[in-house]
Amino acid sequence: MDSKQKVQIHPSSVMFKGKPELVLFTELIATQKSYIRTLSLVDASWLQEAQPAYFRQHRIIQGS
């Protein structure tokens, strides 16, 4: 899904203090903020290789 919703890494995640460029997540927790949990690091080249048509039409938005 491509909702462009802003999310943060959940504080219980080992990646919470890091700033990964790209992740894949399976859990979205909505409280006062939207948090992602159960996530894995992803290399952008993997996605471009697997779905090149998608990445010609969309751009990856990096978090701040």
C-alpha positions as CSV (number, residue, x, y, z in Angstrom):
1,M,0.0,0.0,0.0
2,D,1.2,3.5,-0.7
3,S,-0.6,5.8,1.7
4,K,2.3,8.2,2.4
5,Q,1.3,8.1,6.1
6,K,4.0,9.4,8.4
7,V,5.1,6.8,10.9
8,Q,7.8,6.3,13.5
9,I,9.7,3.2,14.6
10,H,8.1,1.9,17.8
11,P,10.3,2.5,21.0
12,S,10.4,-1.3,21.7
13,S,12.2,-2.0,18.4
14,V,15.9,-2.5,18.3
15,M,16.0,-0.1,15.4
16,F,14.3,2.7,17.4
17,K,17.4,4.8,17.9
18,G,18.7,4.3,14.4
19,K,17.7,6.0,11.2
20,P,17.3,3.2,8.7
21,E,16.8,4.5,5.1
22,L,14.3,1.9,4.1
23,V,12.3,-0.8,6.0
24,L,9.6,-3.3,5.5
25,F,7.1,-3.6,8.4
26,T,4.2,-5.9,9.2
27,E,2.6,-4.1,12.1
28,L,1.2,-0.6,12.4
29,I,0.2,0.6,15.9
30,A,-2.0,3.8,16.0
31,T,-1.9,5.7,19.3
32,Q,-1.4,9.5,19.4
33,K,1.3,8.7,16.8
34,S,1.5,6.0,14.2
35,Y,4.3,3.5,15.0
36,I,5.7,0.6,13.0
37,R,6.8,-2.6,14.6
38,T,8.2,-5.9,13.4
39,L,10.4,-4.4,10.8
40,S,13.3,-5.4,8.6
41,L,16.0,-3.5,6.9
42,V,15.6,-3.4,3.1
43,D,18.1,-2.5,0.4
44,A,16.4,-0.3,-2.2
45,S,18.1,-2.1,-5.1
46,W,16.2,-5.3,-4.0
47,L,12.9,-3.5,-4.5
48,Q,14.0,-1.9,-7.8
49,E,15.0,-5.3,-9.1
50,A,11.8,-7.0,-8.0
51,Q,9.4,-4.3,-9.1
52,P,11.0,-1.9,-11.6
53,A,7.7,-0.7,-13.0
54,Y,6.5,0.5,-9.5
55,F,9.7,2.5,-9.0
56,R,9.4,4.2,-12.4
57,Q,6.1,5.5,-11.3
58,H,6.7,6.2,-7.5
59,R,9.5,7.7,-5.6
60,I,10.6,6.6,-2.2
61,I,10.0,9.2,0.5
62,Q,12.7,9.2,3.1
63,G,11.9,10.0,6.7
64,S,13.6,12.8,8.6
